[in-house]
């Protein structure tokens, strides 16, 4: 049996900046953990990589999507800004609308797919 076809939304904000499922998941993880490092660990990426992705988004939007404070476990942390929340909410809304709009076509593709045994 094959996996059902699915869609992954990637938005080209500019030639160097994409917003897709990975960055959305990173924003979500930062919101849930309050930490860039913890969010990166949750996603299996280094702090350096997580910070780079946040930095690219912070540079694109008029206001940062994430702010952080240094200081270790007791005083440090990161949080989404109001812009970051709006970006994440907009992306999730676009994802939902996209899935809904193409559900019928994905089902048609699934019927045509080669069935593979695992």
C-alpha positions as semicolon CSV with decimal commas, in nm:
position;residue;x (nm);y (nm);z (nm)
1;X;0,000;0,000;0,000
2;X;0,134;0,342;-0,090
3;X;0,112;0,659;0,116
4;X;-0,165;0,894;0,009
5;X;-0,056;1,197;-0,194
6;X;-0,017;1,511;0,016
7;X;0,066;1,874;-0,034
8;X;0,340;2,077;0,131
9;X;0,297;2,451;0,090
10;X;0,609;2,657;0,024
11;X;0,577;3,030;-0,024
12;X;0,854;3,218;-0,199
13;X;0,870;3,545;-0,008
14;X;1,161;3,661;-0,222
15;X;1,430;3,481;-0,426
16;X;1,629;3,396;-0,111
17;X;1,351;3,347;0,144
18;X;1,099;3,064;0,159
19;X;0,826;3,002;0,413
20;X;0,731;2,638;0,429
21;X;0,647;2,354;0,664
22;X;0,991;2,352;0,828
23;X;0,996;2,718;0,924
24;X;0,633;2,702;1,034
25;X;0,713;2,401;1,255
26;X;1,014;2,588;1,397
27;X;0,800;2,890;1,483
28;X;0,543;2,658;1,643
29;X;0,813;2,480;1,844
30;X;0,961;2,808;1,967
31;X;0,615;2,919;2,072
32;X;0,563;2,592;2,262
33;X;0,909;2,562;2,421
34;X;1,009;2,926;2,469
35;X;1,354;2,838;2,337
36;X;1,530;2,833;1,999
37;X;1,766;2,560;2,123
38;X;1,481;2,340;2,252
39;X;1,282;2,397;1,933
40;X;1,584;2,298;1,725
41;X;1,643;1,985;1,933
42;X;1,277;1,890;1,898
43;X;1,317;1,913;1,520
44;X;1,655;1,742;1,508
45;X;1,849;2,051;1,400
46;X;2,135;2,241;1,553
47;X;2,089;2,568;1,736
48;X;2,297;2,734;1,464
49;X;2,063;2,608;1,190
50;X;1,750;2,704;1,385
51;X;1,887;3,052;1,451
52;X;1,981;3,092;1,082
53;X;1,624;3,010;0,977
54;X;1,483;3,255;1,231
55;X;1,733;3,519;1,122
56;X;1,624;3,489;0,756
57;X;1,262;3,541;0,857
58;X;1,348;3,826;1,093
59;X;1,534;3,998;0,809
60;X;1,246;3,959;0,564
61;X;0,958;4,099;0,768
62;X;0,930;4,463;0,881
63;X;0,941;4,347;1,243
64;X;1,114;4,038;1,389
65;X;0,914;3,715;1,409
66;X;1,113;3,592;1,711
67;X;1,292;3,780;1,988
68;X;1,534;3,618;2,226
69;X;1,707;3,702;2,550
70;X;2,043;3,564;2,657
71;X;2,095;3,433;3,004
72;X;2,077;3,057;3,024
73;X;1,798;2,846;3,169
74;X;1,669;3,095;3,424
75;X;1,676;3,424;3,233
76;X;1,704;3,336;2,865
77;X;1,455;3,224;2,611
78;X;1,276;3,315;2,293
79;X;0,924;3,406;2,199
80;X;0,719;3,483;1,893
81;X;0,639;3,846;1,842
82;X;0,294;3,958;1,729
83;X;0,436;3,954;1,375
84;X;0,560;3,599;1,428
85;X;0,218;3,489;1,547
86;X;0,054;3,652;1,245
87;X;0,301;3,486;1,008
88;X;0,242;3,144;1,164
89;X;-0,137;3,187;1,172
90;X;-0,142;3,306;0,809
91;X;0,072;3,015;0,695
92;X;-0,147;2,761;0,879
93;X;-0,461;2,919;0,732
94;X;-0,314;2,905;0,379
95;X;-0,214;2,541;0,436
96;X;-0,568;2,452;0,541
97;X;-0,724;2,634;0,245
98;X;-0,483;2,468;0,004
99;X;-0,556;2,119;0,140
100;X;-0,929;2,181;0,117
101;X;-0,909;2,322;-0,237
102;X;-0,719;2,023;-0,378
103;X;-0,855;1,735;-0,168
104;X;-1,058;1,595;-0,458
105;X;-0,762;1,602;-0,696
106;X;-0,538;1,434;-0,437
107;X;-0,798;1,159;-0,395
108;X;-0,801;1,108;-0,775
109;X;-0,422;1,077;-0,775
110;X;-0,439;0,823;-0,493
111;X;-0,674;0,604;-0,699
112;X;-0,427;0,611;-0,988
113;X;-0,123;0,535;-0,773
114;X;0,068;0,208;-0,793
115;X;-0,004;0,007;-0,480
116;X;0,321;-0,096;-0,315
117;X;0,352;-0,347;-0,035
118;X;0,576;-0,256;0,254
